[in-house]
Amino acid sequence: MLFKQQALLRQKLFVLGSLAIGSLLYLVARVGSLDRLQPLCPIDGRFGPRSQDEIPLRALQFKRGLLHEFRKGNATKEQIRLHNLVQQLPKAIIIGVRKGGTRALLEMLNLHPAVVKASQEIHFFDNDENYAKGIEWYRKKMPFSYPHQITIEKSPAYFITEEVPERIYKMNSSIKLLIIVREPTTRAISDYTQVLEGKERKNKTYYKFEKLAIDPNTCEVNTKYKAVRTSIYTKHLERWLKYFPIEQFHIVDGDRLITEPLPELQLVEKFLNLPPRISQYNLYFNATRGFYCLRFNIVFNKCLAGSKGRIHPEVDTSVITKLRKFFHPFNQKFYQITGRTFNWP
Ligand code: A3P
């Protein structure tokens, strides 16, 4: 009898102990993630009045995907009123450069509790048909956010499209502009690889990179080839500088964003006057993927799609040398204008 009672007592103690340990673990995990994500975001100056410095905790739920529909721009009138949601024009735009790492940059910035990304490339300023629909159309394409959060969109075609600087200037002359660049020859090959993959998907054949990048008549670099032209960063930037002072641009090192993303993101946080909230916790290296992936919290993490980080075809070394020599003077000018120097050959 006594033995039976002791066994029963032991069983009860075991159940109670398990419950206590379980609750403790849950609390540690919860407090840990809340602490890290505590969304006190004094966004200064242009980004909102001081009285709105604090992002309510529900902003986190919103950001972490519970209100997923809102982020896509879908919400009922009741939800908008209840959560005090707005669709805001972007305070910062990633204007390029194509294949520089624009998607990675946007997704990583979106880790910040005060940043809300426009998931799709809107192509408002570079597409005449879209632009003709007016600024309200553009605003309605933005995700819902809290008034003191900032919206960021990315459309890499903006950087190289003639009309875009003036159009963006007309919308907001003090907007912040982000440009992410990679070593120009690597970027051109990445650009080629994307087009090649598109052709292959449609069972089409395509020229070799060497054939496109080098003019067969002159044996010089083919400046008519778009992938080459896009990599002449200084030429495009000079057009932008007719409208915006250099202080309104921030140059992100796309090669470093691949290998060491955190310091690059911290520079962007500073440029956007955001308090530092993105930490090493939010970024982990995924060996299978070969890239850094994103960790939002204890349960939610993600890597970029497989279309980011393609294997590049092998390119003749003499062509690479020729391209690097060609880009060299343009790069020097780019360093001079931007005040950011890269170790490009
Ligand atoms: P590659 O496919 O040449 O490797 P964009 O988003 O502007 O199209 O840029 C795509 C590039 O982003 C990829 O080029 C890849 O190298 C780079 N990139 C940077 N960080 C990445 C990340 N964390 N995951 C995947 N790709 C990343």
Residues whose N, C-alpha, C, O or C-beta is under 5 A from the ligand:
A	BS01	A3P	V97 R98 K99 G100 G101 T102 R103 A104 S190 G254 L257 I258 F291 Y292 L304 S307 K308 G309 R310
